[in-house]
Amino acid sequence: MNHELDYDRDYDNEDELSKKSLKQILQMSLERENEMMKTYLITAERIHDNEDLQNRLRNFAEGNAKRSRQLMDELKDNV
């Protein structure tokens, strides 16, 4: 492990994220997850000749939906 990059090795909190910064990061991540989910679903609906790809895209969208719910919980509970 490269300890040069281990910013909190001395338990110094100067590089710690503020609540506001953390909230912004989580909100931006939530927006990205939602956009990807929509893109996968729209793409899956437009594919008519490859059912396997449709299913994989829908599975990707389900994964995004789960991460979105987790991010919403983090925003609600911790920020």
C-alpha positions as MATLAB code, in Angstrom:
seq = 'MNHELDYDRDYDNEDELSKKSLKQILQMSLERENEMMKTYLITAERIHDNEDLQNRLRNFAEGNAKRSRQLMDELKDNV';
ca = [
       0.000    0.000    0.000;
       1.280    3.451   -0.868;
       1.022    5.389    2.384;
       1.828    8.623    0.574;
      -1.794    8.530   -0.628;
      -3.291    7.506    2.716;
      -4.516   10.953    3.725;
      -6.002   10.010    7.076;
      -3.183    7.784    8.292;
      -2.437   10.321   11.051;
      -6.163   10.605   11.913;
      -6.116   14.169   10.648;
      -9.582   15.260    9.533;
      -8.502   18.152    7.356;
      -9.396   16.228    4.195;
     -12.761   15.023    5.504;
     -15.820   15.773    3.352;
     -18.287   18.274    4.705;
     -21.942   17.254    4.997;
     -22.751   19.611    2.150;
     -20.091   18.115   -0.140;
     -21.183   14.583    0.711;
     -24.810   15.463   -0.007;
     -23.840   16.934   -3.386;
     -21.844   13.843   -4.324;
     -24.667   11.505   -3.333;
     -27.262   13.599   -5.185;
     -25.103   13.695   -8.312;
     -24.660    9.908   -8.095;
     -28.407    9.456   -7.702;
     -29.052   11.559  -10.805;
     -26.544    9.495  -12.797;
     -28.076    6.200  -11.656;
     -31.545    7.423  -12.649;
     -30.331    8.593  -16.066;
     -28.589    5.296  -16.762;
     -31.684    3.389  -15.674;
     -33.862    5.380  -18.080;
     -31.368    4.922  -20.907;
     -31.243    1.152  -20.406;
     -35.023    0.854  -20.290;
     -35.583    3.024  -23.365;
     -32.919    1.109  -25.267;
     -34.406   -2.241  -24.251;
     -37.814   -1.133  -25.509;
     -36.355   -0.203  -28.889;
     -34.687   -3.566  -29.459;
     -36.984   -5.997  -31.221;
     -34.686   -8.693  -32.550;
     -32.536   -9.637  -29.550;
     -34.430  -10.781  -26.476;
     -31.232  -11.667  -24.582;
     -29.919   -8.127  -24.930;
     -33.302   -6.746  -23.898;
     -33.193   -8.828  -20.721;
     -29.627   -7.807  -19.917;
     -30.491   -4.132  -20.340;
     -33.529   -4.529  -18.107;
     -31.309   -6.229  -15.522;
     -28.886   -3.310  -15.725;
     -31.813   -0.965  -15.124;
     -32.904   -3.004  -12.098;
     -29.395   -2.679  -10.693;
     -29.561    1.076  -11.181;
     -32.947    1.175   -9.450;
     -31.532   -0.688   -6.438;
     -28.546    1.661   -6.215;
     -30.892    4.637   -6.550;
     -32.939    3.419   -3.591;
     -29.762    2.893   -1.571;
     -28.547    6.391   -2.398;
     -31.919    7.867   -1.431;
     -31.709    6.024    1.888;
     -28.206    7.393    2.486;
     -29.370   10.910    1.700;
     -32.364   10.539    4.015;
     -30.554    8.844    6.889;
     -27.036   10.235    6.921;
     -26.925   13.640    5.323;
];
